């Protein structure tokens, strides 16, 4: 059992009241009314286990991201590690998008809780001592704030290119354009590893791409595609100019992305040529995306 020292009492008094069990029979309302209210007041409620140990439980919850409602099952937060000496204040947070819970470890012998990481929401603070063997409700401080009035980063825009490296293109086969370098990426929406745009903010995005093919055969067909979640969303194709065997094709559209799993990549296709390739210069083959609504 934790040793309830004056410091522990100071933690409970100054930071907040410890988590309480809310019993509807203590209130002038019916159990039926409580069943309705529970959806509002109960999400992600933190509390000790029925048989307390070095884990705590979170009740089920839900999150609304744009038009996507995510239901989150009850979770067990494990495992808290007592400090080697003194005390520590840890924090439990959930991911804004998925609701997945995690522990943010505090600083030994500091009454200041650890900072809330970007993209997380606070759920609870937990007071740990070196002698803590199990966590009961008296050392859990409920600090759920599942919404806030601070505007999240909604300005999302990026420009990507091939970074000066030419990309060989197969014949008569759809391929992903390996955009690997960004000129700018406000909002961190571009995934250079997977060569895709996957923003963290839901909304409508204006997306454009230009592909410059070289070493094409006369009369070759070339295409540019915008692919959403591995399915063609938009495309544009043209016949090449027989005079020079160099030709560009562009594609643009406005696409809704949910800010969680939705992504867009750019794909190409050409029908004929002698070792055709995409010109790697950033002014020739490029991709842009910007949130417009």
Secondary structure, DSSP 8 states (H G I E B T S, - for coil): -----HHHHHHHHHH--B-----GGGSSS-HHHHHHHHHHH-TT-EEE-SS--S-EEE--EEEEETTEEEEE--EEE------SSSEEEEEEEEETTT--EEEE---TT-SS-----TTEEEEEEEEEETT--S--GGGEEE------SS------EEEEE-TT--EE--SSS-EE----EEEEEETS-EETTTTEE--SS-EEEEEEEEEEEEEE-TT-EEEEEEEETTEEEEEEEEE--TTTS-EEEEEEEEEEE-SSS--EEEEEEE--EEEEEE--STTTSEEEEEE--
